[in-house]
């Protein structure tokens, strides 16, 4: 349903801003609201979900009293990269599923605040030249493409593995002056400024799900570090970082906040933010090592 709205965005009145901000303080796009409502309506009445959380709403979303709450918790970013909607750049939906922690009855905030390592399933849908679903249930990463002629997702990639060393690095270099010296050193290394040993090609779309998808398949590292204006990071732990970290881990990659594995972070807030470093295992290790060494020297 969301894919259909995205593909008809220029033909129906779903482009532009909605006229209000979400809980993150970001201007909501019309498609943000449509995608969020679509996700809620699709899962709220199934009997499988006890509570939902979304980037677009301040509090956990309860299941209506007349419906039996299920055993799963669903957290999602209904439309990642929504700032790119009006210019026809790839966007996506990110989702995360947990077993509930409370025994019965309506789901609670406690059910939502679980470590990423406890996820039972996670994945994303990317709305690009085709609509692609990538997901894991803890037994490898699998990819499906939506066949619009039959309205079904068809398997196109089984047990995907990401390269240990990748071709690309992805980071918003307009924030260069706001980073620590360690991340500046990493980018210089990837540019081959001092030597060519770690040189990579720069690719940055500005939609997390699209940047991650490319690097998952081709190998590489995506970085969104903390900076002087966002010392706690910008990306959402529960809706973006944790689900993609689970996918990366199942594909042989890794994710951290620069120090701690994303999957080991215990969330304390529904909309908690985090720095994110994610991608090919050896590339992430190089970034962590370089940042730690350079920042330690800079601090002395």
VEXLUMKOL-990216 format. One record per residue (C-alpha): residue number from 1; x, y, z. Coordinates in nm, 2 decimals, always signed. Example, Ala and Ser with C-alpha at 12.3 -4.5 7.8 and 13.67 -1.06 7.14 Angstrom:
BEGIN
kedren resi:1&c1:+1.23&c2:-0.45&c3:+0.78
kedren resi:2&c1:+1.37&c2:-0.11&c3:+0.71
end
This chain:
BEGIN
kedren resi:1&c1:+0.00&c2:+0.00&c3:+0.00
kedren resi:2&c1:+0.28&c2:+0.24&c3:+0.09
kedren resi:3&c1:+0.46&c2:+0.15&c3:-0.23
kedren resi:4&c1:+0.15&c2:+0.24&c3:-0.43
kedren resi:5&c1:+0.13&c2:+0.58&c3:-0.27
kedren resi:6&c1:+0.50&c2:+0.65&c3:-0.33
kedren resi:7&c1:+0.47&c2:+0.55&c3:-0.70
kedren resi:8&c1:+0.17&c2:+0.78&c3:-0.75
kedren resi:9&c1:+0.31&c2:+1.06&c3:-0.54
kedren resi:10&c1:+0.32&c2:+1.31&c3:-0.82
kedren resi:11&c1:-0.03&c2:+1.23&c3:-0.94
kedren resi:12&c1:-0.22&c2:+1.25&c3:-0.61
kedren resi:13&c1:-0.21&c2:+1.50&c3:-0.33
kedren resi:14&c1:+0.05&c2:+1.33&c3:-0.11
kedren resi:15&c1:+0.36&c2:+1.55&c3:-0.18
kedren resi:16&c1:+0.47&c2:+1.84&c3:+0.04
kedren resi:17&c1:+0.45&c2:+1.91&c3:+0.42
kedren resi:18&c1:+0.16&c2:+1.81&c3:+0.64
kedren resi:19&c1:+0.18&c2:+2.13&c3:+0.84
kedren resi:20&c1:+0.30&c2:+2.00&c3:+1.17
kedren resi:21&c1:+0.61&c2:+1.85&c3:+1.34
kedren resi:22&c1:+0.65&c2:+1.50&c3:+1.48
kedren resi:23&c1:+0.79&c2:+1.42&c3:+1.83
kedren resi:24&c1:+1.14&c2:+1.45&c3:+1.69
kedren resi:25&c1:+1.08&c2:+1.81&c3:+1.61
kedren resi:26&c1:+1.10&c2:+1.73&c3:+1.23
kedren resi:27&c1:+0.85&c2:+1.87&c3:+0.98
kedren resi:28&c1:+0.62&c2:+1.59&c3:+0.88
kedren resi:29&c1:+0.56&c2:+1.52&c3:+0.51
kedren resi:30&c1:+0.21&c2:+1.41&c3:+0.39
kedren resi:31&c1:+0.35&c2:+1.07&c3:+0.30
kedren resi:32&c1:+0.50&c2:+1.04&c3:+0.66
kedren resi:33&c1:+0.15&c2:+1.06&c3:+0.80
kedren resi:34&c1:+0.00&c2:+0.83&c3:+0.53
kedren resi:35&c1:+0.27&c2:+0.56&c3:+0.59
kedren resi:36&c1:+0.23&c2:+0.58&c3:+0.96
kedren resi:37&c1:-0.15&c2:+0.54&c3:+0.95
kedren resi:38&c1:-0.11&c2:+0.25&c3:+0.69
kedren resi:39&c1:+0.12&c2:+0.06&c3:+0.93
kedren resi:40&c1:-0.11&c2:+0.11&c3:+1.22
kedren resi:41&c1:-0.42&c2:+0.00&c3:+1.03
kedren resi:42&c1:-0.24&c2:-0.30&c3:+0.89
kedren resi:43&c1:-0.12&c2:-0.44&c3:+1.22
kedren resi:44&c1:-0.35&c2:-0.31&c3:+1.49
kedren resi:45&c1:-0.64&c2:-0.55&c3:+1.44
kedren resi:46&c1:-0.45&c2:-0.87&c3:+1.36
kedren resi:47&c1:-0.43&c2:-1.02&c3:+1.72
kedren resi:48&c1:-0.05&c2:-1.06&c3:+1.68
kedren resi:49&c1:+0.07&c2:-0.73&c3:+1.82
kedren resi:50&c1:+0.03&c2:-0.60&c3:+2.18
kedren resi:51&c1:+0.18&c2:-0.26&c3:+2.13
kedren resi:52&c1:+0.34&c2:-0.05&c3:+1.86
kedren resi:53&c1:+0.59&c2:+0.23&c3:+1.86
kedren resi:54&c1:+0.67&c2:+0.47&c3:+1.58
kedren resi:55&c1:+0.90&c2:+0.76&c3:+1.51
kedren resi:56&c1:+0.59&c2:+0.97&c3:+1.43
kedren resi:57&c1:+0.41&c2:+0.95&c3:+1.77
kedren resi:58&c1:+0.53&c2:+1.05&c3:+2.12
kedren resi:59&c1:+0.39&c2:+0.75&c3:+2.31
kedren resi:60&c1:+0.35&c2:+0.38&c3:+2.25
kedren resi:61&c1:+0.04&c2:+0.30&c3:+2.05
kedren resi:62&c1:-0.20&c2:+0.07&c3:+2.23
kedren resi:63&c1:-0.41&c2:-0.19&c3:+2.07
kedren resi:64&c1:-0.79&c2:-0.11&c3:+2.08
kedren resi:65&c1:-0.96&c2:-0.27&c3:+2.38
kedren resi:66&c1:-1.20&c2:-0.47&c3:+2.17
kedren resi:67&c1:-0.91&c2:-0.66&c3:+2.01
kedren resi:68&c1:-0.70&c2:-0.93&c3:+2.17
kedren resi:69&c1:-0.34&c2:-0.82&c3:+2.22
kedren resi:70&c1:-0.08&c2:-1.05&c3:+2.07
kedren resi:71&c1:+0.26&c2:-1.16&c3:+2.17
kedren resi:72&c1:+0.47&c2:-0.93&c3:+1.96
kedren resi:73&c1:+0.59&c2:-0.57&c3:+1.98
kedren resi:74&c1:+0.63&c2:-0.38&c3:+1.65
kedren resi:75&c1:+0.85&c2:-0.07&c3:+1.63
kedren resi:76&c1:+0.89&c2:+0.11&c3:+1.30
kedren resi:77&c1:+1.00&c2:+0.41&c3:+1.10
kedren resi:78&c1:+0.71&c2:+0.42&c3:+0.85
kedren resi:79&c1:+0.89&c2:+0.64&c3:+0.60
kedren resi:80&c1:+1.27&c2:+0.68&c3:+0.64
kedren resi:81&c1:+1.43&c2:+0.95&c3:+0.43
kedren resi:82&c1:+1.11&c2:+1.15&c3:+0.40
kedren resi:83&c1:+1.30&c2:+1.48&c3:+0.33
kedren resi:84&c1:+1.38&c2:+1.32&c3:-0.01
kedren resi:85&c1:+1.01&c2:+1.25&c3:-0.10
kedren resi:86&c1:+0.95&c2:+1.56&c3:-0.32
kedren resi:87&c1:+1.27&c2:+1.50&c3:-0.53
kedren resi:88&c1:+1.20&c2:+1.13&c3:-0.61
kedren resi:89&c1:+1.50&c2:+0.98&c3:-0.42
kedren resi:90&c1:+1.47&c2:+0.63&c3:-0.28
kedren resi:91&c1:+1.30&c2:+0.61&c3:+0.06
kedren resi:92&c1:+1.20&c2:+0.32&c3:+0.28
kedren resi:93&c1:+1.02&c2:+0.16&c3:+0.58
kedren resi:94&c1:+1.22&c2:+0.01&c3:+0.87
kedren resi:95&c1:+1.07&c2:-0.23&c3:+1.12
kedren resi:96&c1:+1.17&c2:-0.42&c3:+1.43
kedren resi:97&c1:+0.98&c2:-0.70&c3:+1.61
kedren resi:98&c1:+1.02&c2:-0.83&c3:+1.97
kedren resi:99&c1:+0.85&c2:-1.08&c3:+2.19
kedren resi:100&c1:+0.66&c2:-0.89&c3:+2.46
kedren resi:101&c1:+0.81&c2:-0.89&c3:+2.81
kedren resi:102&c1:+0.49&c2:-0.84&c3:+3.00
kedren resi:103&c1:+0.29&c2:-1.15&c3:+3.05
kedren resi:104&c1:-0.06&c2:-1.05&c3:+2.92
kedren resi:105&c1:-0.30&c2:-0.77&c3:+2.87
kedren resi:106&c1:-0.22&c2:-0.44&c3:+2.68
kedren resi:107&c1:+0.15&c2:-0.39&c3:+2.59
kedren resi:108&c1:+0.35&c2:-0.13&c3:+2.77
kedren resi:109&c1:+0.65&c2:+0.10&c3:+2.74
kedren resi:110&c1:+0.85&c2:-0.18&c3:+2.91
kedren resi:111&c1:+0.78&c2:-0.41&c3:+2.61
kedren resi:112&c1:+0.92&c2:-0.15&c3:+2.37
kedren resi:113&c1:+1.25&c2:-0.08&c3:+2.56
kedren resi:114&c1:+1.44&c2:-0.39&c3:+2.48
kedren resi:115&c1:+1.80&c2:-0.44&c3:+2.36
kedren resi:116&c1:+1.84&c2:-0.49&c3:+1.99
kedren resi:117&c1:+1.99&c2:-0.83&c3:+2.05
kedren resi:118&c1:+1.65&c2:-0.95&c3:+2.17
kedren resi:119&c1:+1.48&c2:-0.88&c3:+1.84
kedren resi:120&c1:+1.30&c2:-1.18&c3:+1.68
kedren resi:121&c1:+1.28&c2:-1.01&c3:+1.34
kedren resi:122&c1:+1.38&c2:-0.69&c3:+1.17
kedren resi:123&c1:+1.41&c2:-0.55&c3:+0.82
kedren resi:124&c1:+1.32&c2:-0.28&c3:+0.58
kedren resi:125&c1:+1.15&c2:-0.20&c3:+0.26
kedren resi:126&c1:+1.31&c2:+0.03&c3:+0.00
kedren resi:127&c1:+1.10&c2:+0.21&c3:-0.26
kedren resi:128&c1:+1.34&c2:+0.26&c3:-0.54
kedren resi:129&c1:+1.35&c2:+0.15&c3:-0.91
kedren resi:130&c1:+1.17&c2:-0.16&c3:-0.76
kedren resi:131&c1:+1.02&c2:-0.22&c3:-0.42
kedren resi:132&c1:+1.24&c2:-0.45&c3:-0.23
kedren resi:133&c1:+1.19&c2:-0.62&c3:+0.11
kedren resi:134&c1:+1.50&c2:-0.73&c3:+0.31
kedren resi:135&c1:+1.44&c2:-0.90&c3:+0.64
kedren resi:136&c1:+1.59&c2:-1.14&c3:+0.90
kedren resi:137&c1:+1.43&c2:-1.36&c3:+1.16
kedren resi:138&c1:+1.77&c2:-1.46&c3:+1.31
kedren resi:139&c1:+1.84&c2:-1.72&c3:+1.04
kedren resi:140&c1:+2.02&c2:-1.52&c3:+0.77
kedren resi:141&c1:+1.91&c2:-1.22&c3:+0.56
kedren resi:142&c1:+1.67&c2:-1.27&c3:+0.27
kedren resi:143&c1:+1.56&c2:-1.03&c3:+0.00
kedren resi:144&c1:+1.23&c2:-1.01&c3:-0.19
kedren resi:145&c1:+1.11&c2:-0.79&c3:-0.48
kedren resi:146&c1:+0.75&c2:-0.68&c3:-0.51
kedren resi:147&c1:+0.60&c2:-0.82&c3:-0.83
kedren resi:148&c1:+0.33&c2:-0.56&c3:-0.91
kedren resi:149&c1:+0.16&c2:-0.79&c3:-1.16
kedren resi:150&c1:+0.05&c2:-1.03&c3:-0.88
kedren resi:151&c1:+0.09&c2:-0.80&c3:-0.57
kedren resi:152&c1:+0.33&c2:-1.04&c3:-0.40
kedren resi:153&c1:+0.69&c2:-1.03&c3:-0.28
kedren resi:154&c1:+0.91&c2:-1.29&c3:-0.46
kedren resi:155&c1:+1.24&c2:-1.42&c3:-0.33
kedren resi:156&c1:+1.54&c2:-1.27&c3:-0.52
kedren resi:157&c1:+1.82&c2:-1.31&c3:-0.27
kedren resi:158&c1:+1.87&c2:-1.59&c3:-0.02
kedren resi:159&c1:+2.11&c2:-1.58&c3:+0.28
kedren resi:160&c1:+2.28&c2:-1.25&c3:+0.18
kedren resi:161&c1:+2.63&c2:-1.19&c3:+0.30
kedren resi:162&c1:+2.80&c2:-0.85&c3:+0.31
kedren resi:163&c1:+3.17&c2:-0.83&c3:+0.22
kedren resi:164&c1:+3.42&c2:-0.80&c3:+0.51
kedren resi:165&c1:+3.57&c2:-0.50&c3:+0.33
kedren resi:166&c1:+3.36&c2:-0.28&c3:+0.11
kedren resi:167&c1:+3.39&c2:-0.04&c3:-0.17
kedren resi:168&c1:+3.21&c2:+0.26&c3:-0.03
kedren resi:169&c1:+3.19&c2:+0.50&c3:+0.26
kedren resi:170&c1:+2.88&c2:+0.70&c3:+0.34
kedren resi:171&c1:+2.87&c2:+1.01&c3:+0.55
kedren resi:172&c1:+2.73&c2:+1.36&c3:+0.53
kedren resi:173&c1:+3.05&c2:+1.55&c3:+0.48
kedren resi:174&c1:+2.88&c2:+1.89&c3:+0.51
kedren resi:175&c1:+2.92&c2:+1.83&c3:+0.89
kedren resi:176&c1:+3.30&c2:+1.78&c3:+0.87
kedren resi:177&c1:+3.37&c2:+2.08&c3:+1.09
kedren resi:178&c1:+3.14&c2:+1.95&c3:+1.36
kedren resi:179&c1:+3.30&c2:+1.61&c3:+1.40
kedren resi:180&c1:+3.58&c2:+1.50&c3:+1.63
kedren resi:181&c1:+3.93&c2:+1.49&c3:+1.49
kedren resi:182&c1:+3.90&c2:+1.11&c3:+1.48
kedren resi:183&c1:+3.62&c2:+1.11&c3:+1.22
kedren resi:184&c1:+3.80&c2:+1.37&c3:+1.02
kedren resi:185&c1:+4.10&c2:+1.14&c3:+1.01
kedren resi:186&c1:+3.88&c2:+0.85&c3:+0.90
kedren resi:187&c1:+3.74&c2:+1.05&c3:+0.61
kedren resi:188&c1:+4.08&c2:+1.16&c3:+0.50
kedren resi:189&c1:+4.20&c2:+0.80&c3:+0.50
kedren resi:190&c1:+3.90&c2:+0.69&c3:+0.29
kedren resi:191&c1:+3.98&c2:+0.98&c3:+0.05
kedren resi:192&c1:+4.34&c2:+0.85&c3:+0.03
kedren resi:193&c1:+4.48&c2:+1.19&c3:+0.14
kedren resi:194&c1:+4.79&c2:+1.04&c3:+0.32
kedren resi:195&c1:+4.80&c2:+0.70&c3:+0.14
kedren resi:196&c1:+4.58&c2:+0.48&c3:-0.07
kedren resi:197&c1:+4.56&c2:+0.17&c3:+0.16
kedren resi:198&c1:+4.21&c2:+0.25&c3:+0.29
kedren resi:199&c1:+4.08&c2:+0.45&c3:-0.01
kedren resi:200&c1:+3.71&c2:+0.40&c3:-0.09
kedren resi:201&c1:+3.45&c2:+0.57&c3:-0.31
kedren resi:202&c1:+3.22&c2:+0.82&c3:-0.15
kedren resi:203&c1:+2.84&c2:+0.75&c3:-0.18
kedren resi:204&c1:+2.58&c2:+0.93&c3:+0.02
kedren resi:205&c1:+2.21&c2:+0.94&c3:-0.07
kedren resi:206&c1:+2.07&c2:+1.09&c3:+0.25
kedren resi:207&c1:+1.82&c2:+0.82&c3:+0.30
kedren resi:208&c1:+1.95&c2:+0.58&c3:+0.57
kedren resi:209&c1:+1.77&c2:+0.28&c3:+0.43
kedren resi:210&c1:+1.90&c2:+0.34&c3:+0.07
kedren resi:211&c1:+2.26&c2:+0.40&c3:+0.19
kedren resi:212&c1:+2.25&c2:+0.09&c3:+0.40
kedren resi:213&c1:+2.10&c2:-0.13&c3:+0.13
kedren resi:214&c1:+2.37&c2:-0.04&c3:-0.12
kedren resi:215&c1:+2.65&c2:-0.10&c3:+0.13
kedren resi:216&c1:+2.49&c2:-0.43&c3:+0.25
kedren resi:217&c1:+2.51&c2:-0.56&c3:-0.11
kedren resi:218&c1:+2.83&c2:-0.41&c3:-0.23
kedren resi:219&c1:+3.01&c2:-0.37&c3:+0.11
kedren resi:220&c1:+3.11&c2:-0.05&c3:+0.28
kedren resi:221&c1:+3.05&c2:+0.16&c3:+0.59
kedren resi:222&c1:+2.78&c2:+0.41&c3:+0.68
kedren resi:223&c1:+2.87&c2:+0.67&c3:+0.95
kedren resi:224&c1:+2.65&c2:+0.91&c3:+1.13
kedren resi:225&c1:+2.87&c2:+1.02&c3:+1.43
kedren resi:226&c1:+2.78&c2:+1.24&c3:+1.72
kedren resi:227&c1:+2.90&c2:+1.60&c3:+1.66
kedren resi:228&c1:+2.91&c2:+1.93&c3:+1.83
kedren resi:229&c1:+2.54&c2:+2.01&c3:+1.77
kedren resi:230&c1:+2.42&c2:+1.65&c3:+1.83
kedren resi:231&c1:+2.64&c2:+1.51&c3:+2.10
kedren resi:232&c1:+2.41&c2:+1.21&c3:+2.15
kedren resi:233&c1:+2.38&c2:+1.14&c3:+1.78
kedren resi:234&c1:+2.08&c2:+1.19&c3:+1.56
kedren resi:235&c1:+1.95&c2:+0.86&c3:+1.44
kedren resi:236&c1:+1.68&c2:+0.67&c3:+1.64
kedren resi:237&c1:+1.80&c2:+0.37&c3:+1.83
kedren resi:238&c1:+1.48&c2:+0.17&c3:+1.83
kedren resi:239&c1:+1.34&c2:+0.26&c3:+1.48
kedren resi:240&c1:+1.66&c2:+0.28&c3:+1.27
kedren resi:241&c1:+1.99&c2:+0.17&c3:+1.44
kedren resi:242&c1:+1.88&c2:-0.15&c3:+1.61
kedren resi:243&c1:+1.68&c2:-0.31&c3:+1.33
kedren resi:244&c1:+1.95&c2:-0.23&c3:+1.07
kedren resi:245&c1:+2.21&c2:-0.36&c3:+1.32
kedren resi:246&c1:+2.03&c2:-0.69&c3:+1.34
kedren resi:247&c1:+2.02&c2:-0.72&c3:+0.96
kedren resi:248&c1:+2.39&c2:-0.63&c3:+0.94
kedren resi:249&c1:+2.49&c2:-0.88&c3:+1.20
kedren resi:250&c1:+2.29&c2:-1.16&c3:+1.03
kedren resi:251&c1:+2.47&c2:-1.07&c3:+0.70
kedren resi:252&c1:+2.81&c2:-1.09&c3:+0.86
kedren resi:253&c1:+2.85&c2:-0.72&c3:+0.92
kedren resi:254&c1:+2.85&c2:-0.52&c3:+1.24
kedren resi:255&c1:+2.71&c2:-0.20&c3:+1.39
kedren resi:256&c1:+2.81&c2:+0.02&c3:+1.69
kedren resi:257&c1:+2.78&c2:+0.37&c3:+1.83
kedren resi:258&c1:+3.16&c2:+0.40&c3:+1.78
kedren resi:259&c1:+3.23&c2:+0.21&c3:+2.10
kedren resi:260&c1:+2.94&c2:-0.01&c3:+2.21
kedren resi:261&c1:+2.77&c2:-0.26&c3:+1.98
kedren resi:262&c1:+2.43&c2:-0.12&c3:+1.89
kedren resi:263&c1:+2.26&c2:-0.46&c3:+1.97
kedren resi:264&c1:+2.39&c2:-0.43&c3:+2.33
kedren resi:265&c1:+2.26&c2:-0.09&c3:+2.41
kedren resi:266&c1:+1.98&c2:-0.09&c3:+2.66
kedren resi:267&c1:+1.73&c2:+0.18&c3:+2.56
kedren resi:268&c1:+1.59&c2:+0.40&c3:+2.83
kedren resi:269&c1:+1.36&c2:+0.62&c3:+2.61
kedren resi:270&c1:+1.12&c2:+0.54&c3:+2.33
kedren resi:271&c1:+1.28&c2:+0.80&c3:+2.10
kedren resi:272&c1:+1.64&c2:+0.76&c3:+2.21
kedren resi:273&c1:+1.90&c2:+0.88&c3:+1.97
kedren resi:274&c1:+2.24&c2:+0.73&c3:+1.90
kedren resi:275&c1:+2.55&c2:+0.77&c3:+1.68
kedren resi:276&c1:+2.57&c2:+0.50&c3:+1.42
kedren resi:277&c1:+2.86&c2:+0.32&c3:+1.25
kedren resi:278&c1:+2.74&c2:+0.02&c3:+1.04
kedren resi:279&c1:+2.85&c2:-0.20&c3:+0.76
kedren resi:280&c1:+3.13&c2:-0.43&c3:+0.66
kedren resi:281&c1:+3.31&c2:-0.59&c3:+0.96
kedren resi:282&c1:+3.67&c2:-0.48&c3:+0.89
kedren resi:283&c1:+3.57&c2:-0.14&c3:+0.78
kedren resi:284&c1:+3.38&c2:-0.07&c3:+1.10
kedren resi:285&c1:+3.67&c2:-0.20&c3:+1.30
kedren resi:286&c1:+3.91&c2:+0.03&c3:+1.12
kedren resi:287&c1:+3.68&c2:+0.33&c3:+1.19
kedren resi:288&c1:+3.65&c2:+0.25&c3:+1.56
kedren resi:289&c1:+4.02&c2:+0.19&c3:+1.59
kedren resi:290&c1:+4.12&c2:+0.51&c3:+1.41
kedren resi:291&c1:+3.87&c2:+0.73&c3:+1.60
kedren resi:292&c1:+3.98&c2:+0.60&c3:+1.93
kedren resi:293&c1:+4.35&c2:+0.65&c3:+1.86
kedren resi:294&c1:+4.32&c2:+0.99&c3:+1.71
kedren resi:295&c1:+4.07&c2:+1.13&c3:+1.96
kedren resi:296&c1:+4.29&c2:+1.00&c3:+2.25
kedren resi:297&c1:+4.59&c2:+1.19&c3:+2.11
kedren resi:298&c1:+4.38&c2:+1.50&c3:+2.05
kedren resi:299&c1:+4.26&c2:+1.50&c3:+2.41
kedren resi:300&c1:+4.61&c2:+1.51&c3:+2.55
end
